[in-house]
Structures are given as C-alpha cells and as structure tokens.
Amino acid sequence: MSDSKSSDNLPWYAGVTGYQWLVLVVCSLGWVFDVFEGQIFVASMRDAMPNLLGVDSADNPAVARWNNFALASFLLGGAFGGVLFGVLSDKIGRSKTMIVTILFYSVFTCVTAFATEAWHMVVLRFLVAMGVGGEWAVASAMVAEVMPKRSRPAMGSIFHASSVFGTLLATAVGFFILAKQPWGDKTWKLGFLIGVLPALLILVIRWKMHEPEQWKKAQEEAAKDPSKKTGNMAELFQGANLRATIVGVSLATIGLITFWGCHIYGKNALLRHAQNTALVAEGLTADAPKEAKQAAFAAHKADIKQAEMTSMTLNTIGGGLGLVLFGWFANKLGRRGAFVFYHAGAMAMVLLLFLVLIPNGASSTTLAIVLPIFGFLTLGMHAGYAVYFPELYPTRLRGTGTGFCFNMGRLGTAAYLLLMAKLEWGPDKTALYVAGIYVLGVVVALAGPETKGRELPE
C-alpha cells in the first residue's frame, strides 16, 4: 500500500516510458489532423459555400442555411462513425481501428476539394466525420489504457489539447492561403487538398504500435466467458454503466452544442470590429444601405478575413491552455469539480463577450485580452471527455462506451444546428441563447460518479 501511495505522489511524467510517449504523440497527431479536417471547413465556409452556391455574399441567407446543413451532417457522421469504430476497436484492437479511421478522414477531406455542389459538401462532411469521430474514441481509450494511473489525467488532457494545433493549422491556412486568394474564389479547395497528409501516420502506427495489455487480457477473458464479450453495446444501458452513459452523453451533448453555439463565434469578436472599421473607412454608418455595406466589406475583405482569423487564433490559444490544464483541475477538484468550474466560468464569459463587449463596440485591445480567457473556459471542459469517459467503463467496453458517449453528443448538436438553420438566428444571438445550457452542465457533472484516484475498471 505504501509503495502505491509513493508512486501516486510522483510527478505525472515520472517513469513514463518511451513507448508510452510514442503512443501519446501518435494519438495526438491523429487528433490534430482529426480536428484540422473539421476546422478547415469552419475557416473556409464563408468562402466555400458562396462559391458552390454561386452567390456573391457570405452573408446570403442560403449560405448560412447550407453551412448549418454541412455542420449538422458532420456531427451526424461523427456520431455514426464514433459508435461504429468504438465498437470495432473493442473487437479487433485499438491500433488496427485507428488506421481505418485516419484513412477515412484523410481521403474524404481531400475529395472535398473536388466538390462542385453544396450537397456534395454536405455528403462529404458526413464521411469525413465518420473517421473523425472514430479516431477520437479509439485514441482516447488507448491513451488511458497505456498510461500509469497518476499520469492519466495529464496525458488525457494533453492528448485532447493537441486539437489546438489542428485548429491553428486550419487558421494558418486561412491566414496564408484563403486571405491571399491565389486561386481566386476557388482558393478554399487548397485547404481540403492538404487533408490527405495525415494518411502518412498509418505507416507509423503499423510499424511501431501494438495493442494495450489490458485489451489483450479482455480478449482472453471474453474467449473464456461469453458473458464478457467485447464491444457489447447493450451493456452500456445496464447496471452501473447506465448512469455513466447518461452522464457521459449529456456532458458531451452540452459541450458540443456550446462549442458550435458559443465557442466558434468567438471569431466574430474582431471580425465585427474590422467590419465597423471598414464602414468608417468608407464613410458609412451601421444603418447604411445593405448594398453599400457589402461593397465596403468587399473593399476590405483581406483585413476582415485576417481579423476573423486573429480572433480564431486567440480563442484557440486560450482554449488550448484550458484543455491542457483540465487534468490539473481534475486532480485538485476531482473530475466533477473540474467540469463545474469550466461550465460556470464559460457561461460568465459568453455573457460578457456577446452581451456587453461586442454590442458596445469594445476596442480591439480589450477583445484581444478577453478572447483567450473566453477560449480557456468555453473549450477547456472538452479535455474532460478524454480523461473521464475511459474511466467510466471496463476494458471490454471502453472503446464502445467512450465512443458512444462522445459521439452521441453529436446527435443533439446536429438537431440544434438544424434548428438554427430553420430559425436563421445570427451568431451573436445564437451564442446568448445557448449560454444557458452551461447551467445544465453543472447539474449533470454533479450527478456523475467521481473517478479521481481510481484504477481503470478491468
């Protein structure tokens, strides 16, 4: 007992082997490109969809409607792929399934560059998301199973925080390619062509990675006892697993709805400021005719796009810190306490940004200071899914349960996006209306089991 306590008191990184670091790096790289495949659409949707629809303005209602359809399709594909590949990882192995998921999202992101109709984008976003949803489920389970107990919260947080680099990569494409328009109105295609690069990770996975020992033991137990078969989805709704599943799906749904309804609109902060600056430069006021304002925005398109990408960058940097530090908060406050902290803080920041600062014309300096804090709190709780969900289920159900919880959250989010497409709310109004959901996140977190300090269930 004393040896165990002594080990638990070591720094989280002490004694971590080279192979364990390799697992973290490879899983994180898979997640980086995973997120890039999702965020490249966010970075380019104001350019891609107008081009596919043949309209002049990104503010055309049809553009917003089809973008919401594409986002909803992405979430539905993630839900389907996350569950499918999560079950598959429990049955055939983590590394084998990870290869399939990376191949899926790499190839179909590249194919998106050849889309010619808006509905092509919607269908391809579904297929890309199948791989995206599956990769996270498999990688998060693998990281949890390979790492020492004391290292799991930090490693899980680092794994999920690597998503920031995927967003920054998408932002860099926005800065250095989309804003420069080397291919004119078809420049958005370049970002999707880059999406084939993650397929190179498959070579490393096949060469270096093997299945976790816990997974191998679960396979042996399943061979001896049919009641312990792997990947049995029905068991997620039985006994103690039912509570875990309800809490997990609810947390993921809240986090994903608020991500798409609040966090991503942080990029509107400096965008709005740049638009107002463009109006002033052209001698216009906010109540000028729509045609005149559109002409002013077109004249300053590069500046406005760069301001949007700057917001996205600041928001993402803050979000990355929030993700990395979730493990620290989870060790100090417990898993439930960390979720409560992030949800409560996120609601306060959304109200500050969209109810006070943007409507009252806050300076670009003020917005630049607030955006990293906004990102920290509105994104940070997502690392909790990689830390918490694998701790809720036994090894034979870990990929299934983790994938189900995270990706079923996409279904509720898809329904929300379809509703937004119908109501045609503006981004700022959407963020304010969605902010109240963070309160529900506090309630759900307090209803979940506390897993701090426990070994992974066998």
VOGU-3710 file (C-alpha; in Angstrom, 3 decimals, decimal comma):
1> msdskssdnl> 0,000/0,000/0,000  2,801/2,427/0,879  4,503/1,735/-2,477  1,281/2,579/-4,290  0,877/5,826/-2,369  4,534/6,703/-3,001  4,047/6,087/-6,708  0,920/8,252/-6,766  2,900/11,137/-5,227  5,436/11,154/-8,068
11> pwyagvtgyq> 5,140/13,818/-10,796  2,782/12,718/-13,572  5,651/12,416/-16,064  7,978/10,390/-13,816  8,682/6,891/-15,112  6,735/7,305/-18,340  8,399/5,018/-20,890  9,497/5,860/-24,412  6,721/3,700/-25,831  4,101/5,480/-23,708
21> wlvlvvcslg> 5,343/8,824/-25,030  5,147/7,413/-28,564  1,515/6,402/-28,015  0,709/9,893/-26,774  2,454/11,534/-29,752  0,856/9,313/-32,401  -2,641/9,502/-30,882  -2,269/13,265/-30,506  -1,123/13,696/-34,110  -4,131/11,693/-35,235
31> wvfdvfegqi> -6,337/14,033/-33,205  -4,522/17,136/-34,536  -5,336/16,214/-38,120  -8,729/14,964/-36,997  -9,562/18,465/-35,776  -7,946/20,106/-38,796  -10,338/18,187/-41,057  -13,241/19,640/-39,087  -11,934/23,161/-38,615  -10,773/23,707/-42,196
41> fvasmrdamp> -14,449/23,878/-43,088  -15,086/26,432/-40,317  -12,156/28,522/-41,581  -13,320/28,370/-45,205  -17,107/28,120/-45,017  -17,613/31,831/-45,739  -15,662/31,268/-48,968  -16,513/27,693/-49,992  -20,277/27,740/-49,715  -20,840/31,030/-51,617
51> nllgvdsadn> -18,686/29,595/-54,414  -20,621/26,326/-54,506  -23,959/28,148/-54,440  -22,914/30,759/-56,996  -23,775/33,750/-54,777  -21,720/36,891/-54,175  -22,022/37,349/-50,397  -21,147/35,118/-47,451  -23,994/36,834/-45,599  -26,589/35,463/-48,039
61> pavarwnnfa> -29,202/33,505/-46,009  -28,721/30,498/-48,300  -25,046/30,345/-47,309  -25,850/30,235/-43,597  -28,522/27,592/-44,208  -26,259/25,269/-46,218  -23,355/25,781/-43,821  -25,599/24,667/-40,980  -26,640/21,640/-43,047  -22,959/20,791/-43,584
71> lasfllggaf> -22,151/21,226/-39,881  -25,135/19,076/-38,914  -24,053/16,423/-41,412  -20,559/16,468/-39,898  -21,994/15,869/-36,447  -24,242/13,042/-37,638  -21,319/11,387/-39,415  -19,202/11,728/-36,282  -21,921/10,096/-34,186  -22,260/7,176/-36,582
81> ggvlfgvlsd> -18,524/6,696/-37,082  -17,684/7,177/-33,410  -20,051/4,432/-32,306  -19,160/2,093/-35,187  -15,396/2,411/-34,800  -15,584/2,458/-30,997  -17,251/-0,964/-31,037  -14,803/-2,152/-33,675  -11,830/-1,103/-31,518  -13,087/-3,275/-28,652
91> kigrsktmiv> -13,427/-6,212/-31,029  -10,364/-6,067/-33,342  -7,997/-3,726/-31,470  -7,127/-0,059/-30,954  -4,249/0,328/-33,422  -5,965/-1,557/-36,258  -9,100/0,562/-35,940  -7,108/3,791/-35,720  -5,606/3,033/-39,141  -9,073/2,734/-40,670
101> tilfysvftc> -10,339/5,969/-39,089  -7,333/8,051/-40,209  -7,610/6,689/-43,745  -11,316/7,575/-43,757  -10,976/11,227/-42,791  -7,829/11,839/-44,849  -9,184/10,563/-48,143  -12,616/12,151/-47,914  -11,238/15,545/-46,862  -9,035/15,512/-49,952
111> vtafateawh> -12,015/14,525/-52,135  -13,916/17,559/-50,782  -11,647/19,793/-52,875  -13,422/18,424/-55,937  -16,951/19,276/-54,726  -18,997/21,298/-57,220  -22,370/21,495/-55,488  -23,449/22,452/-51,971  -24,938/18,996/-51,384  -21,558/17,422/-52,248
121> mvvlrflvam> -20,094/19,297/-49,291  -22,872/18,048/-47,008  -22,349/14,392/-48,007  -18,557/14,555/-47,801  -18,655/16,206/-44,375  -20,606/13,153/-43,160  -17,952/10,749/-44,491  -15,044/12,797/-43,112  -16,734/12,921/-39,726  -17,084/9,140/-39,568
131> gvggewavas> -13,305/8,908/-39,382  -13,028/11,949/-37,100  -15,486/10,573/-34,541  -13,944/7,119/-34,639  -10,338/8,276/-34,250  -11,064/10,187/-31,041  -12,877/7,249/-29,454  -10,077/4,817/-30,236  -7,192/7,153/-29,365  -8,650/8,316/-26,042
141> amvaevmpkr> -9,206/4,707/-24,937  -5,673/3,770/-25,971  -4,051/6,684/-24,139  -5,970/5,823/-20,957  -5,034/2,129/-21,126  -1,324/2,619/-21,816  -0,589/5,315/-19,198  0,088/4,914/-15,436  -2,817/5,910/-13,171  -1,115/9,067/-11,891
151> srpamgsifh> -0,390/10,145/-15,490  -3,852/9,568/-16,987  -5,420/12,987/-16,258  -2,417/14,903/-17,581  -1,891/12,610/-20,577  -5,588/12,624/-21,445  -5,642/16,426/-21,218  -2,518/16,762/-23,362  -3,989/14,356/-25,901  -7,205/16,326/-26,218
161> assvfgtlla> -5,405/19,679/-26,049  -3,424/18,727/-29,141  -6,630/19,584/-31,002  -5,497/23,202/-30,726  -2,747/22,535/-33,251  -5,360/21,229/-35,668  -7,325/24,447/-35,297  -4,171/26,550/-35,611  -3,244/24,664/-38,768  -6,679/25,463/-40,186
171> tavgffilak> -6,241/29,071/-39,078  -2,835/29,243/-40,787  -4,479/28,076/-43,988  -6,978/30,906/-43,510  -4,227/33,477/-42,934  -1,722/32,479/-45,581  -3,906/30,913/-48,262  -7,588/31,838/-48,004  -6,947/35,507/-47,248  -4,454/35,767/-50,155
181> qpwgdktwkl> -6,827/34,133/-52,667  -4,167/32,620/-55,022  -6,891/30,616/-56,814  -9,477/33,369/-56,660  -12,884/32,257/-55,401  -11,762/28,605/-55,566  -8,853/29,058/-53,138  -10,810/27,212/-50,424  -10,061/23,958/-52,283  -6,366/24,132/-51,327
191> gfligvlpal> -7,142/23,674/-47,638  -9,031/20,464/-48,295  -6,291/19,081/-50,539  -3,878/19,277/-47,580  -6,200/16,861/-45,764  -4,626/13,815/-47,393  -1,344/14,258/-45,435  -2,474/12,518/-42,194  -2,609/9,232/-44,109  1,186/9,107/-43,607
201> lilvirwkmh> 0,556/8,401/-39,901  -0,716/4,979/-40,884  2,861/3,921/-41,646  3,993/4,785/-38,106  1,036/3,029/-36,495  1,633/-0,180/-38,443  5,370/-0,083/-37,706  5,584/0,930/-34,042  2,302/0,500/-32,149  0,782/-2,615/-30,609
211> epeqwkkaqe> -2,403/-3,374/-28,719  -2,608/-2,414/-24,991  -2,121/-5,243/-22,499  -5,494/-4,503/-20,909  -7,208/-5,009/-24,251  -5,392/-8,327/-24,773  -6,500/-9,533/-21,325  -10,081/-8,524/-22,095  -9,940/-10,625/-25,269  -8,687/-13,615/-23,292
221> eaakdpskkt> -11,472/-13,218/-20,730  -14,072/-12,926/-23,478  -12,817/-16,174/-25,038  -13,274/-17,975/-21,703  -16,552/-16,352/-20,635  -19,179/-15,395/-23,280  -20,832/-13,018/-20,796  -17,703/-10,855/-21,001  -17,649/-10,420/-24,759  -16,157/-7,189/-26,015
231> gnmaelfqga> -17,990/-4,329/-27,683  -21,468/-5,299/-26,437  -23,369/-2,031/-26,763  -26,392/-3,318/-24,846  -24,293/-3,379/-21,658  -23,927/0,401/-21,786  -27,536/0,587/-20,587  -27,307/-1,984/-17,805  -26,388/-1,684/-14,131  -23,777/0,910/-13,159
241> nlrativgvs> -22,993/1,504/-16,832  -26,382/3,157/-17,339  -25,547/6,073/-15,023  -22,167/6,502/-16,683  -23,739/6,502/-20,140  -26,421/9,060/-19,280  -23,888/11,394/-17,663  -21,331/10,917/-20,443  -23,768/11,524/-23,300  -25,237/14,548/-21,507
251> latiglitfw> -21,832/16,153/-20,852  -20,735/15,608/-24,448  -24,002/16,985/-25,831  -23,744/20,112/-23,694  -20,095/20,603/-24,591  -20,627/20,158/-28,320  -23,734/22,328/-28,529  -21,952/25,131/-26,681  -18,847/24,646/-28,843  -20,812/25,199/-32,059
261> gchiygknal> -23,207/27,683/-30,492  -20,772/29,786/-28,427  -17,077/28,951/-28,729  -16,678/29,124/-32,506  -18,400/32,511/-32,602  -15,552/33,985/-30,596  -14,030/34,611/-34,032  -16,800/37,160/-34,616  -15,366/39,497/-31,969  -12,540/41,027/-34,010
271> lrhaqntalv> -14,403/40,340/-37,267  -17,210/42,681/-36,142  -14,614/45,254/-35,094  -12,922/45,021/-38,511  -16,260/45,370/-40,293  -17,050/48,517/-38,308  -13,595/49,857/-39,128  -14,242/49,196/-42,821  -17,519/51,122/-42,650  -15,791/54,105/-41,038
281> aegltadapk> -13,016/53,991/-43,653  -15,636/54,153/-46,410  -17,558/56,962/-44,693  -20,539/54,761/-43,820  -22,536/54,154/-40,651  -24,093/50,994/-39,281  -27,501/51,944/-40,702  -26,183/52,438/-44,246  -27,943/50,559/-47,083  -27,093/46,866/-47,252
291> eakqaafaah> -25,557/47,176/-50,726  -23,224/49,953/-49,596  -22,089/47,968/-46,563  -21,430/44,871/-48,677  -19,308/46,976/-51,027  -17,321/48,343/-48,065  -16,750/44,839/-46,694  -15,633/43,646/-50,137  -13,150/46,509/-50,386  -11,588/45,468/-47,062
301> kadikqaemt> -12,072/41,701/-47,457  -8,463/40,751/-46,680  -8,359/42,841/-43,485  -11,693/41,449/-42,308  -10,601/37,864/-43,005  -7,337/38,368/-41,127  -9,227/39,882/-38,175  -11,516/36,841/-38,152  -8,505/34,507/-38,169  -6,831/36,542/-35,387
311> smtlntiggg> -9,924/36,070/-33,229  -9,890/32,390/-34,037  -6,200/32,166/-33,085  -6,582/33,969/-29,732  -9,681/31,955/-28,933  -7,843/28,741/-29,794  -4,686/29,561/-27,799  -6,790/30,203/-24,702  -8,763/27,046/-25,419  -5,558/25,051/-25,663
321> lglvlfgwfa> -4,442/26,206/-22,222  -7,860/25,326/-20,842  -7,602/21,829/-22,313  -4,068/21,185/-21,033  -4,947/22,364/-17,526  -8,127/20,311/-17,209  -6,014/17,438/-15,846  -4,572/19,723/-13,150  -8,046/20,922/-12,134  -9,322/17,322/-12,228
331> nklgrrgafv> -6,615/16,256/-9,763  -7,255/19,235/-7,476  -11,064/19,467/-7,640  -11,962/15,963/-8,776  -13,436/15,164/-12,186  -16,842/16,582/-11,245  -15,419/19,737/-9,676  -13,364/20,475/-12,793  -16,436/20,207/-15,012  -18,382/22,545/-12,690
341> fyhagamamv> -15,586/25,136/-12,775  -15,375/25,182/-16,565  -19,126/25,244/-17,228  -19,838/28,049/-14,757  -16,906/30,135/-15,999  -17,871/29,597/-19,643  -21,364/30,953/-19,134  -19,990/34,101/-17,499  -17,573/34,713/-20,377  -20,183/34,187/-23,111
351> lllflvlipn> -22,466/36,736/-21,463  -19,586/39,197/-21,087  -18,473/38,928/-24,719  -21,821/38,832/-26,530  -23,997/40,836/-24,169  -21,529/43,564/-23,157  -18,313/43,871/-25,171  -19,317/43,282/-28,806  -22,633/45,229/-28,685  -20,926/48,199/-27,015
361> gassttlaiv> -18,061/48,411/-29,506  -15,215/47,353/-27,221  -11,744/48,158/-28,524  -9,691/45,568/-30,387  -7,233/45,546/-27,459  -9,960/44,693/-24,953  -11,302/41,967/-27,201  -7,812/40,549/-27,720  -7,342/40,310/-23,932  -10,728/38,705/-23,289
371> lpifgfltlg> -10,695/36,168/-26,138  -8,038/33,801/-24,671  -9,955/33,699/-21,358  -13,177/33,105/-23,278  -11,498/30,249/-25,163  -9,971/28,796/-21,974  -13,353/28,365/-20,320  -15,589/27,562/-23,300  -13,292/24,841/-24,700  -11,355/23,509/-21,707
381> mhagyavyfp> -14,030/21,097/-20,476  -13,666/19,054/-23,673  -10,411/17,552/-22,369  -12,525/16,118/-19,581  -14,162/13,723/-22,016  -10,793/12,120/-22,812  -9,954/11,991/-19,081  -13,341/10,987/-17,653  -15,126/8,761/-20,186  -12,462/5,993/-20,365
391> elyptrlrgt> -12,553/5,823/-16,543  -16,276/5,032/-16,561  -16,182/1,684/-18,382  -14,384/-1,691/-18,135  -11,773/-2,505/-20,786  -14,071/-4,718/-22,870  -16,487/-1,778/-23,246  -14,075/1,167/-23,098  -13,930/1,945/-26,805  -17,655/1,308/-27,171
401> gtgfcfnmgr> -18,653/3,429/-24,167  -16,203/6,254/-24,808  -17,159/6,426/-28,475  -20,863/6,250/-27,705  -20,824/8,999/-25,068  -18,753/11,494/-27,031  -20,361/10,874/-30,378  -23,979/10,547/-29,319  -23,481/14,096/-28,098  -23,160/14,968/-31,780
411> lgtaaylllm> -26,767/13,916/-32,419  -28,186/16,505/-30,039  -25,843/19,063/-31,548  -26,922/18,154/-35,078  -30,555/18,685/-34,060  -29,604/22,061/-32,622  -27,819/23,093/-35,843  -30,787/22,057/-37,965  -32,979/24,181/-35,716  -30,595/27,121/-36,157
421> aklewgpdkt> -30,764/26,642/-39,937  -34,553/26,869/-39,704  -34,658/29,882/-37,365  -31,815/31,718/-39,164  -30,557/33,388/-35,977  -27,419/35,478/-36,213  -24,237/34,214/-34,497  -24,372/36,684/-31,588  -27,993/35,905/-30,770  -27,296/32,183/-31,035
431> alyvagiyvl> -24,390/32,418/-28,556  -26,529/34,253/-25,998  -29,422/31,826/-26,255  -27,165/28,781/-25,984  -25,216/30,106/-22,961  -27,894/28,947/-20,513  -27,090/25,321/-21,358  -23,881/25,657/-19,335  -26,035/25,637/-16,182  -27,282/22,185/-17,159
441> gvvvalagpe> -23,636/21,141/-17,492  -23,039/21,989/-13,838  -26,034/19,869/-12,779  -25,029/16,878/-14,905  -21,414/16,983/-13,687  -22,552/16,830/-10,066  -24,726/13,783/-10,886  -21,813/11,749/-12,267  -19,614/9,252/-10,379  -16,282/10,589/-9,089
451> tkgrelpe> -13,355/8,607/-10,546  -10,424/10,585/-9,139  -7,655/8,287/-7,837  -9,263/5,050/-9,041  -7,688/2,402/-11,275  -9,286/1,829/-14,672  -12,091/-0,773/-14,386  -10,981/-4,177/-15,727
//
